[in-house]
Amino acid sequence: MSNEPVSGIKLSQIIERKLSFLLSNEISPWDGDNYDLGERDALQKMLSDSVQMSEKEFEEKYLAEVNRLKKRIEGKDFSEKDNDDYYESFSNTLVSILALINPANLYDLEDE
């Protein structure tokens, strides 16, 4: 924790903290299962983009990704080798970050 004003926290810092907690906490230790892998991969991907993209680009990219995953899961457009837990976790992680940026993103997802 820092004594800096909360207004100075960047999205990349929030993502870094979530990733660090996922990988190193003792409350729910990292076990590398598919659910954890989905969350880790989503956070790593978003972390990289959070320092390179504009807010609009970031939101558009990840709203499209969530919608793609939603259709894939709902439409059962996947092979037997695919793991639903991984994709569900990946998607849920994207949604949690998108909702931090703009809570309306939750409703945008429902309308698609």
N, C-alpha and C positions, 0 to 999 in steps of 0.2 A: 504494500500500500504506500501511497505517496501523500504528501501534504499539499500537493498542487491542487488548484481548483478543479472540481469535477468537470467543469466546462471545457477543460483542456484535454480530456480523454478522447483519443481517436478510435475509430472503428477498428483499425489494425491492432491497437492495444487490447481491445475487448476480445478480439478473435485470438490473439496470442495468449491471453489469460485463460480463455476456455480451452485452448489446445494444451497449454501447460498443465492445467488442472486435470484434463482427461488422461494425460500421459504419466502424471506423477503424484496424484492424490492417493491418500491411504483410506479414504472413506469408501470408495468404490474403485479398487485398484484395476489398472489396465490389465486386461487379459488377452487382448488381441483377437477377440472373437469378431465375427463379421459385423455385429452392431457397432462395436468400438471402431473397427476399421472404416466403416461408412462415415462415422462422425469425424474421425481423424482426417480422412481424405477430403471431406467437404471443407473442414476448417483450413487445411493447408492450401487448398485451391482458392478459397475466398481470401485468405491472408495475402497471398501473392497478388491477387487482383485488387485488393483494397488499397494498395499503395500505388497502383498503376492506372486505375480507371476513374472516370468521373462517377459521381453518384448515379446519374441517369444510366450510364453504360452498365454499371455494376448491377443495378436493380433490373434492368431489362434482360441482361444475361442470365441472372439467377432466377427470375420469374419464369423465363422460357425453360430453363433447366428443370425447375420444379414441375412445370406443366408437362414436360416431356416424360419425366419419371412417373408422374401421376397417371398418364395415359398408358405407359408401359405396364405399371403394376395393375391398374384396373382392367386393362385389356388383355392381361396375361400374355403380352407380347414379349416373352422372354423364353429362354431355353431351360431345360431341366437343370443345367449347370449353374444358372443364375441363383443368387441367394437373396430372397426377399428381405431378410433382416438388414443386409448391407444397404440396399437401395432405399429402404424405409428410413434407416438412420441417416443416410446421406441427405435425403429429401427433408426430413425433419430438422436437421441442422441448418440447411439452407433457409428454411422457413423461419427458424428462430432468429437468425441474423437479419433477414429481410424485415421482420416485424420490429426489430430494434430501430432500423432506419426509418421505417414508416409503417405504423400499425395498419394503415389502409391496405398494405400488401396482403394481409391475411384475407381480406375480402376480395381483392383482385384474383387471388388463387381460387376462391370458391366460384367465381363467375366464369372462369375459363372452361 
